[in-house]
Amino acid sequence: MRHKLARFISMCGTCSRNSINKEDVSPDAENAADLECLAPEQIKHSKRKRSPVPVTLEAGRSNKDMGSNQYDQVRSLDHIVATRRAVLPLGLDHGVAPSQLEDYERQRQEIKAREGALSWDYQCMEHAEDYEVRADHIIRAIRKWDEEAIYARAKEQIGYRGQRHGRFMGDHYLTNVELIEQTRLFAIAQKMPKGAHLHIHFNANLLPDVLVGIAARQKRMFIMSDRPLLVVTDPRHPEYYRNFERARIQFSILSEDRVRGREADLFDLRYPTVAKAETNGVMRFRDFLDCFGEYYRRVKNDTGETYSAVDWLCEKIVFNEQEAHGLLQTAEGSWDRFNGRTQMMKGLFNYVTAYREYTRACLQAFVDDNIQYAEIRPNFMDTNQLWTDDGVSQIDNVGIMDIIVEECESFAAELTQVKEGRKYFAGIKVIYCTPRSFTPDQVEKALQECLWFKKHRLYGEYIAGFDLVGEESKGKSLKSFIPQLLQFKRHCKAEGVEIPFLFHCGETLEIGGETDGNLYDALLLGAKRIGHGFALARHPYVMEQMKKNNICLELCPISNEILGLTPRVGGHAMYTLLANNVHCTLNTDNGTLFRSTLSSDFYQVFAGKVDMNLFGWKQLALWSIDHSCLELEERREVKTQWDRLWFNFCHEIIRKYGRREEVISRLGM
């Protein structure tokens, strides 16, 4: 009975893996499960000379009559509905459509109610407290107010041949970001306790001015370009700013010895460049900052102020709306622009002062964005080691972990003790990341170091898991490293430690290729979570297996939109995945490059679904805690604190928006 129950839950895709008792499962439902779950030996010995003839559904004829190889999944889902609410007769089971308007309306409402009972946020709605219901009513009214007061009144955009396009909630994130920051719903999202943030590339979490500002203070920081910034000397010439726009910029901390013979002026028309940026001419960054205003005289459209060097550099780091959504842009093209930006960020990040200050600022940013716990993804590799501030020597991966641990412990000691109404932060853990472009030998070495960290008394509690990172379609597939990954699992078991796989996969539009196939390997390797998983909705069997094995997705909706997987948030695969009750969390991925925070992703998820509500937000936050790499007692503590913060959050919504008669009137409540 027990094994049939597991197969049944996996097949019908219900909301909660723990919400159905085995006594609730009928013999009919068990038979339906058995029809799908053939034993391997049955599959092996079955003979099939040709593909089955496609089944054509006919009006008035049920699917059940079409062949014994079909199973009635509707009956299975209706059984789940019946365990959650009173089910009224539909009459659709025999393919008979209603003939009277009254019957039609009743059956339509019943279908809608049945879908609601299968919803991914059903449990949160079913067990909602009165104050949560009130807060939910308020934020949905606020959404409507924002649509009318912010978006409907915003200036229209002019498109092809003068077509006028009104502004709307759920449009391109980069199109709407200034409007989003004006909305009340975004202000509420910022205040929401978000649980755990589980997918953050560590060097791209804060706004770009943080690292640029730190770099401006460094004596040994140098800047370089893939081309001279000037092509002509007359600012009135139409081509004057061409290279300012197209140049790819990099930074590096360099010792005197490494600079010798390379000093150059980026504003010189003869600025020397060659194929590899490592041998390009370099200019001291402080000198660049001093000279920039002499050559760059454009003003900002919104304020009329002159661009500073920092403004110009920050714009180069952050994606532009036209760049992300241009007529000819593709996912591959977006990744090319993304990789150029990560190269630019690398030199701003990989020296001691920047790493320390950034780590501390990142911890504070988590607290400010009402995140209770985070798992960061630093890159560990020989070519990514930190330089000392004088550029003379490097610090290895152990030194990097030392900095992270020291800053975390120092921050925790200074963090205000938890009191009623105060923010709470449990700290961070580290997901050991190395590039998927590495050779199998290099990955094996990285796995060995990851295990060494986990076993070490100083670092073990900080290691959350292991991941391979980088552009999925350009790097090697997971299949390339199966021997190394299986060996790692055996070593972990022998050492009595648990280091879960938290693989990037399914971040692709490819259908049927090796990149798409990473989902198979992530499943077989026993991954705890999947980074992105955008493609999972196209793999119904893998999706059901991942649900059965309690594998959670780390969704990154804004990242996926800007990197070309979906044009707008409403078309994101996450809504299909959630409708199939796949456990998901929300994450920023690389917020620096997208001008986003975790609050932005929570806002966008709300914007992309008309009937999204407070309980959807709550479920996503709870899943983030449930699927974190916290130990059991740590997870219980975070959940306890989150419950307190959620209670305060809901009451703050009611206090701020629910008791002002003029606001209530304007919101139509």
QUIURBEL-V383700 format. One record per pair of residues at least 4 apart in sequence whose ideal C-beta (glycine too) atoms are under 7 Angstrom apart, sorted by the first residue. I is the first residue (numbers start at 1). J is the second residue. If there is no record, write none. Layout:
# QUIURBEL-V383700
i:I j:J
i:I j:J
This chain:
# QUIURBEL-V383700
i:1 j:5
i:1 j:22
i:2 j:6
i:2 j:22
i:3 j:7
i:4 j:8
i:4 j:30
i:4 j:33
i:4 j:34
i:5 j:9
i:5 j:22
i:5 j:25
i:6 j:10
i:6 j:548
i:7 j:11
i:7 j:33
i:7 j:37
i:8 j:12
i:8 j:25
i:8 j:29
i:8 j:30
i:8 j:33
i:9 j:14
i:9 j:17
i:9 j:20
i:10 j:544
i:10 j:545
i:10 j:547
i:10 j:548
i:11 j:33
i:11 j:36
i:11 j:76
i:11 j:544
i:12 j:73
i:12 j:76
i:12 j:77
i:12 j:80
i:13 j:544
i:13 j:547
i:13 j:580
i:13 j:581
i:14 j:19
i:14 j:20
i:14 j:80
i:14 j:118
i:14 j:581
i:15 j:19
i:15 j:118
i:15 j:119
i:15 j:120
i:15 j:122
i:15 j:123
i:15 j:581
i:16 j:123
i:17 j:550
i:19 j:123
i:20 j:24
i:20 j:80
i:20 j:83
i:24 j:83
i:25 j:29
i:25 j:30
i:26 j:79
i:27 j:31
i:28 j:32
i:28 j:75
i:29 j:33
i:29 j:76
i:29 j:79
i:30 j:34
i:31 j:35
i:32 j:71
i:32 j:72
i:32 j:75
i:32 j:76
i:33 j:37
i:35 j:71
i:36 j:71
i:38 j:42
i:38 j:43
i:40 j:44
i:41 j:45
i:42 j:46
i:55 j:66
i:55 j:67
i:57 j:61
i:57 j:63
i:60 j:95
i:61 j:65
i:61 j:95
i:62 j:94
i:62 j:95
i:63 j:70
i:63 j:72
i:64 j:70
i:64 j:72
i:66 j:70
i:73 j:77
i:74 j:78
i:75 j:79
i:77 j:81
i:77 j:118
i:78 j:82
i:78 j:87
i:78 j:114
i:80 j:84
i:80 j:118
i:81 j:85
i:81 j:87
i:81 j:114
i:81 j:117
i:81 j:118
i:82 j:87
i:84 j:117
i:84 j:122
i:85 j:113
i:85 j:117
i:88 j:110
i:90 j:107
i:90 j:110
i:91 j:96
i:91 j:98
i:91 j:107
i:98 j:103
i:98 j:104
i:98 j:107
i:99 j:103
i:100 j:104
i:101 j:105
i:102 j:106
i:103 j:107
i:104 j:108
i:105 j:109
i:106 j:110
i:107 j:111
i:108 j:112
i:109 j:113
i:110 j:114
i:111 j:115
i:112 j:116
i:113 j:117
i:114 j:118
i:115 j:119
i:117 j:122
i:118 j:122
i:120 j:578
i:120 j:579
i:120 j:581
i:120 j:619
i:121 j:125
i:121 j:615
i:121 j:616
i:121 j:619
i:122 j:126
i:123 j:127
i:124 j:128
i:124 j:615
i:124 j:618
i:124 j:619
i:125 j:615
i:128 j:132
i:128 j:133
i:128 j:615
i:130 j:134
i:131 j:135
i:131 j:650
i:131 j:651
i:131 j:654
i:132 j:136
i:132 j:614
i:132 j:650
i:133 j:137
i:134 j:138
i:134 j:654
i:134 j:658
i:135 j:139
i:135 j:614
i:135 j:650
i:135 j:653
i:135 j:654
i:136 j:140
i:136 j:613
i:136 j:614
i:136 j:615
i:137 j:141
i:138 j:142
i:138 j:653
i:138 j:654
i:138 j:657
i:138 j:658
i:139 j:143
i:139 j:185
i:139 j:188
i:139 j:614
i:139 j:653
i:140 j:613
i:141 j:145
i:141 j:667
i:141 j:668
i:141 j:669
i:142 j:146
i:142 j:184
i:142 j:185
i:142 j:188
i:142 j:657
i:142 j:667
i:143 j:147
i:143 j:185
i:144 j:148
i:144 j:668
i:145 j:149
i:145 j:184
i:145 j:666
i:145 j:667
i:146 j:150
i:146 j:151
i:146 j:169
i:146 j:183
i:146 j:184
i:146 j:185
i:147 j:151
i:147 j:152
i:147 j:169
i:148 j:152
i:149 j:153
i:150 j:154
i:150 j:179
i:150 j:182
i:150 j:183
i:151 j:167
i:151 j:168
i:151 j:169
i:151 j:179
i:154 j:167
i:154 j:179
i:156 j:164
i:156 j:165
i:156 j:166
i:157 j:165
i:158 j:162
i:158 j:164
i:159 j:163
i:159 j:165
i:167 j:171
i:167 j:179
i:169 j:607
i:170 j:568
i:170 j:569
i:170 j:570
i:170 j:607
i:170 j:608
i:171 j:175
i:171 j:176
i:171 j:568
i:172 j:176
i:172 j:321
i:172 j:325
i:172 j:568
i:173 j:177
i:173 j:558
i:173 j:561
i:173 j:562
i:173 j:604
i:174 j:319
i:174 j:321
i:174 j:324
i:174 j:562
i:175 j:321
i:176 j:180
i:177 j:181
i:177 j:595
i:179 j:183
i:180 j:186
i:180 j:603
i:181 j:186
i:184 j:188
i:185 j:189
i:185 j:603
i:185 j:606
i:186 j:190
i:186 j:599
i:186 j:603
i:187 j:191
i:188 j:192
i:188 j:653
i:189 j:599
i:189 j:602
i:189 j:603
i:190 j:369
i:190 j:599
i:191 j:370
i:191 j:649
i:191 j:652
i:192 j:370
i:192 j:602
i:192 j:617
i:192 j:649
i:193 j:370
i:193 j:372
i:193 j:621
i:193 j:642
i:193 j:645
i:193 j:646
i:193 j:649
i:194 j:370
i:194 j:371
i:194 j:598
i:194 j:602
i:194 j:621
i:195 j:372
i:195 j:621
i:195 j:622
i:195 j:624
i:195 j:625
i:195 j:642
i:196 j:372
i:196 j:373
i:196 j:374
i:196 j:624
i:196 j:625
i:196 j:628
i:197 j:366
i:197 j:371
i:197 j:374
i:197 j:587
i:197 j:598
i:198 j:375
i:198 j:529
i:198 j:554
i:198 j:585
i:198 j:587
i:198 j:624
i:198 j:628
i:199 j:531
i:199 j:554
i:199 j:556
i:199 j:587
i:199 j:589
i:200 j:205
i:200 j:374
i:200 j:376
i:200 j:377
i:200 j:587
i:200 j:588
i:201 j:377
i:201 j:589
i:201 j:590
i:202 j:376
i:202 j:377
i:202 j:378
i:203 j:345
i:203 j:349
i:204 j:345
i:204 j:590
i:204 j:591
i:204 j:592
i:204 j:593
i:205 j:362
i:205 j:365
i:205 j:588
i:205 j:591
i:205 j:592
i:206 j:210
i:206 j:358
i:206 j:361
i:206 j:362
i:206 j:365
i:206 j:592
i:207 j:592
i:208 j:212
i:208 j:314
i:208 j:317
i:208 j:318
i:208 j:592
i:209 j:213
i:209 j:310
i:209 j:314
i:210 j:214
i:210 j:358
i:210 j:361
i:211 j:215
i:211 j:348
i:211 j:349
i:211 j:354
i:211 j:358
i:212 j:216
i:212 j:310
i:212 j:313
i:212 j:314
i:212 j:348
i:214 j:353
i:214 j:354
i:214 j:357
i:215 j:221
i:215 j:251
i:215 j:285
i:215 j:348
i:216 j:285
i:216 j:289
i:218 j:253
i:218 j:353
i:218 j:389
i:220 j:253
i:220 j:254
i:220 j:255
i:220 j:389
i:220 j:390
i:220 j:391
i:221 j:251
i:221 j:253
i:221 j:285
i:222 j:251
i:222 j:252
i:222 j:254
i:222 j:259
i:222 j:282
i:222 j:283
i:222 j:284
i:222 j:285
i:223 j:249
i:223 j:251
i:223 j:266
i:223 j:282
i:223 j:283
i:223 j:285
i:223 j:288
i:224 j:250
i:224 j:277
i:224 j:280
i:224 j:281
i:224 j:282
i:225 j:229
i:225 j:247
i:225 j:248
i:225 j:249
i:225 j:266
i:225 j:280
i:226 j:247
i:226 j:248
i:226 j:273
i:226 j:277
i:227 j:243
i:227 j:247
i:227 j:273
i:228 j:243
i:228 j:266
i:228 j:268
i:228 j:269
i:228 j:271
i:229 j:243
i:229 j:244
i:229 j:247
i:229 j:266
i:229 j:267
i:230 j:243
i:230 j:267
i:230 j:269
i:230 j:295
i:231 j:239
i:231 j:242
i:231 j:243
i:232 j:237
i:232 j:239
i:232 j:240
i:234 j:240
i:235 j:240
i:235 j:297
i:241 j:245
i:241 j:298
i:242 j:246
i:243 j:247
i:244 j:296
i:248 j:340
i:249 j:313
i:249 j:316
i:249 j:344
i:250 j:277
i:250 j:343
i:250 j:344
i:250 j:347
i:251 j:347
i:251 j:348
i:252 j:347
i:253 j:351
i:253 j:387
i:253 j:389
i:253 j:391
i:254 j:258
i:254 j:259
i:254 j:282
i:254 j:391
i:255 j:390
i:255 j:391
i:255 j:392
i:256 j:260
i:258 j:391
i:259 j:263
i:259 j:282
i:262 j:281
i:262 j:282
i:263 j:281
i:263 j:282
i:264 j:268
i:264 j:271
i:264 j:272
i:264 j:281
i:264 j:282
i:264 j:283
i:265 j:271
i:265 j:283
i:266 j:271
i:266 j:283
i:266 j:288
i:267 j:291
i:267 j:295
i:271 j:281
i:272 j:281
i:273 j:280
i:274 j:279
i:274 j:280
i:283 j:287
i:283 j:288
i:284 j:288
i:285 j:289
i:286 j:290
i:287 j:291
i:288 j:292
i:288 j:309
i:289 j:309
i:291 j:295
i:292 j:296
i:292 j:309
i:296 j:307
i:296 j:312
i:297 j:306
i:298 j:307
i:299 j:304
i:299 j:305
i:299 j:306
i:300 j:304
i:300 j:305
i:300 j:307
i:307 j:311
i:307 j:312
i:309 j:313
i:310 j:314
i:311 j:315
i:312 j:316
i:313 j:317
i:314 j:318
i:316 j:344
i:317 j:341
i:317 j:344
i:317 j:345
i:317 j:592
i:317 j:593
i:318 j:593
i:318 j:595
i:319 j:323
i:319 j:324
i:319 j:562
i:319 j:593
i:319 j:594
i:320 j:324
i:321 j:325
i:322 j:326
i:323 j:337
i:324 j:329
i:324 j:334
i:324 j:562
i:325 j:329
i:329 j:333
i:329 j:334
i:329 j:564
i:330 j:334
i:330 j:564
i:331 j:335
i:331 j:509
i:331 j:563
i:331 j:564
i:331 j:565
i:332 j:336
i:333 j:337
i:334 j:338
i:334 j:562
i:334 j:563
i:334 j:564
i:335 j:339
i:335 j:471
i:335 j:563
i:336 j:340
i:337 j:341
i:338 j:342
i:338 j:563
i:338 j:593
i:339 j:343
i:339 j:471
i:340 j:344
i:341 j:345
i:341 j:593
i:342 j:346
i:345 j:349
i:346 j:350
i:348 j:354
i:349 j:354
i:349 j:355
i:349 j:358
i:350 j:384
i:350 j:386
i:350 j:387
i:351 j:355
i:351 j:386
i:351 j:387
i:351 j:389
i:352 j:356
i:352 j:386
i:352 j:388
i:352 j:389
i:352 j:395
i:353 j:357
i:353 j:389
i:354 j:358
i:355 j:359
i:355 j:386
i:355 j:403
i:356 j:360
i:356 j:403
i:356 j:407
i:357 j:361
i:358 j:362
i:359 j:363
i:359 j:403
i:359 j:404
i:359 j:407
i:360 j:364
i:360 j:407
i:360 j:411
i:361 j:365
i:362 j:366
i:363 j:367
i:363 j:408
i:363 j:411
i:364 j:368
i:365 j:369
i:366 j:371
i:366 j:374
i:366 j:425
i:367 j:423
i:367 j:425
i:369 j:597
i:369 j:598
i:369 j:599
i:370 j:423
i:371 j:598
i:372 j:424
i:372 j:425
i:372 j:426
i:372 j:638
i:372 j:641
i:372 j:642
i:373 j:426
i:373 j:427
i:373 j:628
i:373 j:630
i:373 j:638
i:374 j:428
i:375 j:428
i:375 j:429
i:375 j:431
i:375 j:464
i:375 j:628
i:375 j:629
i:376 j:428
i:376 j:430
i:376 j:431
i:377 j:431
i:377 j:433
i:377 j:467
i:377 j:469
i:378 j:400
i:378 j:430
i:378 j:433
i:379 j:384
i:379 j:433
i:379 j:434
i:379 j:469
i:380 j:397
i:380 j:432
i:380 j:433
i:380 j:434
i:380 j:446
i:380 j:449
i:381 j:434
i:381 j:435
i:385 j:394
i:385 j:395
i:385 j:396
i:385 j:397
i:386 j:394
i:386 j:395
i:386 j:399
i:386 j:400
i:387 j:391
i:387 j:394
i:388 j:392
i:388 j:393
i:388 j:395
i:395 j:399
i:395 j:400
i:397 j:401
i:397 j:449
i:398 j:402
i:399 j:403
i:400 j:404
i:401 j:405
i:401 j:453
i:401 j:459
i:402 j:406
i:403 j:407
i:404 j:408
i:404 j:430
i:405 j:409
i:405 j:458
i:405 j:459
i:405 j:462
i:406 j:410
i:407 j:411
i:408 j:412
i:408 j:427
i:408 j:428
i:409 j:413
i:410 j:414
i:411 j:415
i:412 j:427
i:415 j:425
i:416 j:422
i:418 j:422
i:418 j:424
i:418 j:641
i:421 j:648
i:424 j:641
i:424 j:645
i:426 j:634
i:426 j:637
i:426 j:638
i:429 j:462
i:429 j:463
i:429 j:464
i:429 j:629
i:430 j:462
i:430 j:463
i:430 j:464
i:431 j:464
i:431 j:465
i:431 j:467
i:431 j:502
i:432 j:450
i:432 j:453
i:432 j:463
i:432 j:466
i:433 j:467
i:433 j:469
i:434 j:438
i:434 j:443
i:434 j:446
i:434 j:468
i:435 j:469
i:435 j:470
i:435 j:475
i:436 j:468
i:436 j:469
i:436 j:470
i:436 j:475
i:436 j:476
i:437 j:470
i:437 j:475
i:437 j:476
i:438 j:442
i:438 j:443
i:440 j:444
i:440 j:480
i:440 j:481
i:440 j:484
i:441 j:445
i:442 j:446
i:443 j:447
i:443 j:481
i:443 j:484
i:444 j:448
i:444 j:484
i:445 j:449
i:446 j:450
i:447 j:451
i:447 j:466
i:447 j:484
i:447 j:488
i:448 j:452
i:449 j:453
i:450 j:454
i:450 j:463
i:450 j:466
i:450 j:499
i:451 j:455
i:451 j:491
i:451 j:492
i:451 j:495
i:451 j:499
i:452 j:456
i:453 j:459
i:453 j:463
i:454 j:460
i:454 j:463
i:454 j:497
i:454 j:499
i:455 j:460
i:455 j:495
i:455 j:497
i:456 j:460
i:459 j:463
i:463 j:499
i:464 j:629
i:465 j:499
i:465 j:500
i:465 j:501
i:465 j:502
i:465 j:528
i:465 j:629
i:466 j:499
i:466 j:501
i:466 j:502
i:467 j:502
i:467 j:503
i:467 j:504
i:467 j:531
i:468 j:503
i:468 j:504
i:469 j:504
i:470 j:475
i:471 j:475
i:472 j:504
i:472 j:505
i:472 j:507
i:472 j:508
i:472 j:515
i:472 j:518
i:473 j:508
i:473 j:510
i:473 j:515
i:476 j:480
i:476 j:481
i:477 j:514
i:477 j:515
i:477 j:517
i:477 j:518
i:478 j:503
i:478 j:505
i:478 j:518
i:478 j:521
i:478 j:522
i:479 j:514
i:479 j:517
i:479 j:521
i:481 j:485
i:482 j:486
i:482 j:521
i:483 j:487
i:484 j:488
i:485 j:489
i:485 j:525
i:486 j:490
i:487 j:491
i:488 j:492
i:489 j:493
i:490 j:494
i:491 j:495
i:492 j:497
i:492 j:498
i:492 j:499
i:500 j:528
i:500 j:629
i:501 j:525
i:501 j:526
i:501 j:527
i:501 j:528
i:502 j:527
i:502 j:528
i:502 j:529
i:502 j:531
i:503 j:522
i:503 j:527
i:503 j:530
i:503 j:531
i:504 j:531
i:504 j:532
i:505 j:518
i:505 j:519
i:505 j:522
i:505 j:530
i:505 j:531
i:505 j:533
i:506 j:518
i:506 j:519
i:506 j:530
i:506 j:532
i:506 j:533
i:506 j:534
i:506 j:535
i:506 j:536
i:507 j:532
i:507 j:534
i:508 j:515
i:508 j:516
i:508 j:534
i:508 j:535
i:509 j:565
i:510 j:515
i:510 j:516
i:511 j:516
i:511 j:538
i:512 j:516
i:513 j:517
i:516 j:535
i:517 j:521
i:518 j:522
i:519 j:523
i:519 j:535
i:519 j:536
i:519 j:539
i:519 j:542
i:520 j:524
i:520 j:542
i:521 j:525
i:522 j:527
i:522 j:530
i:523 j:542
i:523 j:545
i:523 j:546
i:527 j:551
i:528 j:551
i:529 j:551
i:529 j:552
i:529 j:554
i:529 j:627
i:530 j:551
i:530 j:553
i:530 j:554
i:531 j:554
i:532 j:554
i:532 j:556
i:532 j:560
i:533 j:553
i:534 j:560
i:534 j:565
i:534 j:573
i:535 j:539
i:536 j:542
i:536 j:543
i:536 j:553
i:536 j:577
i:537 j:543
i:537 j:573
i:537 j:576
i:537 j:577
i:539 j:543
i:540 j:544
i:541 j:545
i:542 j:546
i:543 j:547
i:543 j:580
i:543 j:582
i:544 j:548
i:545 j:549
i:546 j:551
i:546 j:582
i:547 j:581
i:547 j:582
i:552 j:583
i:552 j:584
i:552 j:585
i:552 j:623
i:552 j:627
i:553 j:577
i:553 j:582
i:553 j:584
i:554 j:585
i:554 j:587
i:555 j:574
i:555 j:584
i:555 j:585
i:555 j:586
i:555 j:587
i:556 j:560
i:556 j:587
i:556 j:588
i:556 j:589
i:557 j:561
i:557 j:569
i:557 j:572
i:557 j:574
i:557 j:601
i:557 j:604
i:557 j:605
i:558 j:562
i:558 j:594
i:558 j:596
i:558 j:600
i:558 j:601
i:558 j:604
i:559 j:563
i:559 j:589
i:559 j:590
i:559 j:594
i:560 j:565
i:560 j:566
i:560 j:572
i:561 j:566
i:561 j:568
i:561 j:569
i:562 j:594
i:566 j:571
i:566 j:572
i:567 j:571
i:569 j:604
i:569 j:607
i:569 j:608
i:570 j:608
i:572 j:608
i:573 j:577
i:574 j:578
i:574 j:584
i:575 j:579
i:575 j:608
i:575 j:609
i:576 j:580
i:577 j:582
i:577 j:584
i:578 j:582
i:578 j:584
i:583 j:623
i:583 j:627
i:584 j:620
i:584 j:623
i:585 j:620
i:585 j:623
i:585 j:624
i:585 j:627
i:586 j:598
i:586 j:601
i:586 j:602
i:586 j:605
i:586 j:620
i:587 j:601
i:588 j:596
i:588 j:597
i:588 j:598
i:588 j:601
i:590 j:594
i:591 j:596
i:591 j:597
i:596 j:600
i:596 j:601
i:598 j:602
i:599 j:603
i:600 j:604
i:601 j:605
i:602 j:606
i:602 j:617
i:603 j:607
i:604 j:608
i:605 j:609
i:605 j:612
i:606 j:612
i:612 j:616
i:614 j:618
i:615 j:619
i:616 j:620
i:617 j:621
i:618 j:622
i:618 j:646
i:619 j:623
i:620 j:624
i:622 j:626
i:623 j:627
i:624 j:628
i:625 j:635
i:625 j:638
i:625 j:639
i:625 j:642
i:628 j:635
i:630 j:634
i:630 j:635
i:630 j:638
i:631 j:635
i:632 j:636
i:633 j:637
i:634 j:638
i:635 j:639
i:636 j:640
i:637 j:641
i:638 j:642
i:639 j:643
i:640 j:644
i:641 j:645
i:642 j:646
i:643 j:647
i:644 j:648
i:645 j:649
i:646 j:650
i:647 j:651
i:648 j:652
i:649 j:653
i:650 j:654
i:651 j:655
i:652 j:656
i:653 j:657
i:654 j:658
i:655 j:659
i:657 j:663
i:660 j:664
i:661 j:665
i:662 j:666
i:663 j:667
i:664 j:669
